[in-house]
Amino acid sequence: MAAKPGEVMGYLAFGHPFLDGNGRAIMTVHAIMAQRAGFSIDWSRTNKDDYLRALSRELDSPGKGILDAYLNPFIRDPVVYEKLAESIARAPGIDGSDVATNEVLGEANEPGVKAQYEAVVAKRKRSKDE
């Protein structure tokens, strides 16, 4: 975890069962793992769009250090457990105020949403087989 925090985040996101939303849950799990490993990410200094681009690239090419390189400048001493939620809440865009990126794509049984989900599953399967 301490050596490759971005790669770990990538694997958490890869195993994430939803195509939209719930990124805060992954950030919380990651923050607790990081804190236990002796460091924290200063999410307040990150840029949501840059982070999501790096995360997307990490998902496309896992294990290449893409998200590690993005997160490394933001590594700090560990935040005390009682302050983890506050630390995550300071991340730009995480408070839900960015309505454009907080939309649900639709019902899981809708053809368009189902097609998007199946495309992600197929991509993950190909990635796993490589």
KATACOR-V769006 format. One record per pair of residues at least 6 apart in sequence whose ideal C-beta (glycine too) atoms are under 6 Angstrom apart, sorted by the first residue. I is the first residue (numbers start at 1). J is the second residue. D is the distance in whole Angstrom. If there is no record, write none. Layout:
i | j | d
I | J | D
I | J | D
This chain:
i | j | d
1 | 8 | 5
1 | 33 | 5
1 | 37 | 4
2 | 37 | 5
4 | 68 | 5
5 | 71 | 5
6 | 67 | 3
6 | 68 | 4
6 | 71 | 5
7 | 68 | 6
9 | 30 | 5
9 | 67 | 6
10 | 58 | 4
10 | 59 | 6
10 | 62 | 5
10 | 67 | 5
12 | 26 | 5
13 | 26 | 6
13 | 55 | 6
14 | 59 | 6
19 | 117 | 6
20 | 105 | 5
27 | 88 | 5
31 | 84 | 5
31 | 88 | 6
34 | 40 | 6
35 | 78 | 5
38 | 78 | 6
39 | 75 | 5
39 | 78 | 6
40 | 76 | 5
40 | 78 | 5
40 | 79 | 4
41 | 71 | 6
41 | 74 | 5
42 | 74 | 5
42 | 76 | 5
43 | 88 | 6
43 | 91 | 4
44 | 90 | 4
45 | 74 | 5
46 | 74 | 6
48 | 92 | 5
48 | 93 | 4
54 | 66 | 6
54 | 67 | 5
54 | 70 | 4
55 | 67 | 6
57 | 66 | 5
58 | 66 | 5
58 | 67 | 4
79 | 87 | 5
96 | 102 | 6
105 | 113 | 5
106 | 113 | 4
